[in-house]
């Protein structure tokens, strides 16, 4: 677009064409919880705990939220595994007003507009009740339409029990912040000492077969994004079987969401924490076995996400998308997928097994 500038010279008029000043693009991706440009929405997103109840508040962008109420407590910490209620949130000044979501509304899983968004693929979810309330500071207060007694919850930031795990004797340290010599690709940030994908895939120089491995990762904050656009990455075992990394905070926990073995295995519980909170994967991986050109055993995986077992010695019945072209049962590198998203990693080590 160009604008016309009329310049009056004496009795004449001169028309000049000048380019409009470029409009600054609003920031939509954040990678640091201490970034002063983070929107106020970030301070309300997260987990809240009360007496036998947990709430996960998902930021949806532009002051819109969805709160997921879980009977019993948070995932992996008391939730009954079945019952959820969804609550709409909207920023009003320095607080978030929470209002009921009618079970008769038309909402779809991960829909773009906040008023159509559902954090559960079944809407309404089993046990859904109507709640209203507010969030002020680190306190969330809700009240059921069927119960006059309000519930007060406090914000919590959970830390994985394996966070900062030291490499045991015999471990190969793949990244400790000092260098990225073990990797092809990636960027070592000299200020933060973190390994960055910068949106591109990185792989270990060395190939592996059977192993125990620890990795810590940080998802970016992308409140306006939905589904696979929300911090997409992957933790590939032997560059062949993808354990999904994705901002799936508050969602169902499917095989294409955080902790899932892509297209193969759903996590037993969605243990994804909010974006910009450090998370852990601890994996025991046994590669497939081939005799000649024939696979005789599938790969197997046991995976802890933030200290909770979400896959317990499960078979992986074939390659996942993006796998290297070699036959199953061959050693391969570890891949940390970029997928166009700025993922950050730290404290990565591996112990090889026979």
Long-range contacts (C-beta under 8 A, 24 or more apart in sequence): 28-222, 28-223, 28-224, 28-225, 29-220, 29-221, 29-222, 29-342, 30-220, 30-221, 30-222, 30-276, 31-218, 31-220, 31-221, 31-276, 31-342, 31-344, 32-276, 33-276, 33-277, 38-221, 39-223, 40-91, 40-94, 41-65, 41-91, 41-223, 42-221, 42-223, 42-276, 44-89, 44-91, 44-96, 44-135, 45-223, 45-274, 45-275, 46-155, 46-156, 46-157, 46-274, 46-277, 47-74, 47-155, 47-156, 47-157, 47-158, 47-273, 47-274, 48-135, 48-140, 48-153, 48-154, 48-155, 48-156, 49-73, 49-74, 49-77, 49-153, 49-154, 49-156, 50-151, 50-152, 50-153, 50-154, 51-151, 52-78, 53-151, 53-153, 54-78, 54-79, 54-153, 55-140, 55-142, 55-153, 56-249, 56-250, 56-274, 57-89, 57-96, 57-135, 57-140, 57-250, 58-119, 58-249, 58-250, 59-221, 59-223, 60-114, 60-117, 60-223, 60-224, 61-114, 61-223, 61-224, 62-114, 62-223, 62-224, 63-90, 63-91, 64-88, 64-89, 64-90, 64-91, 64-114, 65-89, 65-90, 65-91, 65-96, 65-114, 66-114, 66-117, 66-118, 66-119, 66-250, 67-98, 67-140, 67-142, 68-119, 68-120, 68-250, 69-129, 69-131, 69-142, 71-127, 74-156, 74-158, 75-269, 75-270, 75-271, 75-308, 76-269, 76-271, 76-306, 76-307, 76-308, 77-158, 79-269, 81-269, 82-126, 82-127, 83-125, 83-126, 83-127, 84-120, 84-125, 84-126, 84-127, 84-128, 85-125, 85-127, 85-128, 85-129, 85-130, 85-131, 86-118, 86-119, 86-120, 86-123, 86-124, 86-125, 86-128, 87-131, 87-132, 87-133, 87-142, 88-114, 88-115, 89-135, 94-136, 95-134, 95-135, 95-136, 96-134, 96-135, 97-134, 98-131, 98-132, 98-133, 98-134, 98-135, 98-140, 98-142, 99-132, 100-130, 100-131, 100-132, 100-145, 101-128, 101-130, 102-130, 103-128, 109-252, 110-226, 110-227, 110-251, 111-226, 112-226, 117-226, 119-250, 119-251, 119-252, 120-251, 120-252, 121-252, 121-254, 157-277, 158-273, 158-277, 158-306, 159-278, 160-278, 160-279, 160-280, 160-306, 160-307, 161-306, 161-307, 162-214, 162-280, 162-282, 162-304, 162-306, 162-307, 163-216, 163-278, 163-280, 164-216, 164-347, 165-214, 165-280, 165-282, 165-347, 167-214, 167-349, 167-351, 168-351, 170-351, 171-349, 171-350, 171-351, 172-206, 172-349, 172-350, 172-351, 172-352, 173-348, 173-349, 174-204, 174-334, 174-348, 174-349, 174-350, 175-345, 175-346, 175-347, 175-348, 176-347, 176-348, 176-349, 177-346, 182-206, 186-336, 189-344, 192-344, 193-346, 194-218, 194-344, 194-345, 194-346, 195-336, 195-344, 195-345, 195-346, 195-348, 196-342, 196-343, 196-344, 196-345, 197-233, 197-336, 197-337, 197-338, 197-341, 197-342, 197-343, 197-344, 197-345, 198-338, 198-342, 199-338, 199-339, 199-340, 199-341, 199-342, 200-338, 201-335, 201-336, 201-337, 201-338, 201-339, 202-335, 202-336, 202-338, 203-239, 203-333, 203-334, 203-335, 203-336, 204-333, 204-334, 204-335, 205-333, 206-333, 207-238, 207-331, 207-332, 207-333, 208-238, 208-331, 208-332, 208-333, 208-334, 208-350, 208-352, 209-238, 209-287, 209-331, 209-352, 210-285, 210-286, 210-287, 210-352, 210-353, 210-354, 211-283, 211-284, 211-285, 211-350, 211-351, 211-352, 211-353, 212-282, 212-283, 212-284, 212-285, 212-350, 212-351, 212-353, 213-281, 213-282, 213-283, 213-285, 213-334, 213-348, 213-349, 213-350, 213-351, 214-280, 214-281, 214-282, 214-347, 214-348, 214-349, 214-350, 215-280, 215-281, 215-336, 215-345, 215-347, 215-348, 216-278, 216-279, 216-280, 216-345, 216-346, 216-347, 216-348, 217-245, 217-278, 217-279, 217-280, 217-281, 217-343, 217-344, 217-345, 218-275, 218-276, 218-277, 218-278, 218-279, 218-343, 218-344, 218-345, 219-245, 219-246, 219-247, 219-258, 219-275, 219-276, 219-277, 219-279, 219-343, 220-247, 220-275, 220-276, 220-341, 220-342, 220-343, 221-275, 221-276, 222-247, 222-275, 222-341, 228-256, 230-275, 231-275, 231-341, 231-343, 232-337, 232-339, 232-340, 232-341, 233-336, 233-337, 233-338, 233-339, 233-341, 233-343, 234-262, 234-322, 234-335, 234-336, 234-337, 234-339, 235-281, 235-283, 235-334, 235-335, 235-336, 235-337, 236-322, 236-323, 236-334, 236-335, 236-336, 236-337, 237-283, 237-285, 237-287, 237-299, 237-301, 237-334, 238-285, 238-287, 238-299, 238-330, 238-331, 238-332, 238-333, 238-334, 239-323, 239-324, 239-332, 239-333, 239-334, 239-335, 240-299, 240-319, 240-320, 240-323, 240-324, 240-326, 240-328, 240-332, 241-285, 241-299, 241-301, 241-316, 241-319, 241-320, 241-323, 242-320, 242-321, 242-322, 242-323, 242-337, 243-281, 243-283, 243-301, 243-303, 245-337, 245-343, 246-272, 247-272, 247-275, 248-272, 249-273, 249-274, 249-275, 258-305, 259-303, 259-305, 259-310, 259-311, 261-301, 261-311, 261-314, 261-316, 261-320, 262-320, 262-321, 263-320, 263-321, 264-316, 264-317, 264-318, 264-320, 265-301, 265-311, 265-314, 265-316, 267-303, 267-305, 267-310, 267-311, 268-309, 268-310, 268-311, 268-312, 269-308, 269-310, 271-305, 271-306, 271-308, 271-310, 272-305, 273-306, 278-346, 279-305, 279-306, 280-304, 280-305, 280-306, 280-307, 281-305, 282-307, 286-353, 287-328, 287-329, 287-330, 287-331, 288-316, 288-328, 288-329, 289-329, 290-327, 290-328, 290-329, 290-330, 293-327, 295-327, 295-328, 295-329, 297-329, 299-328
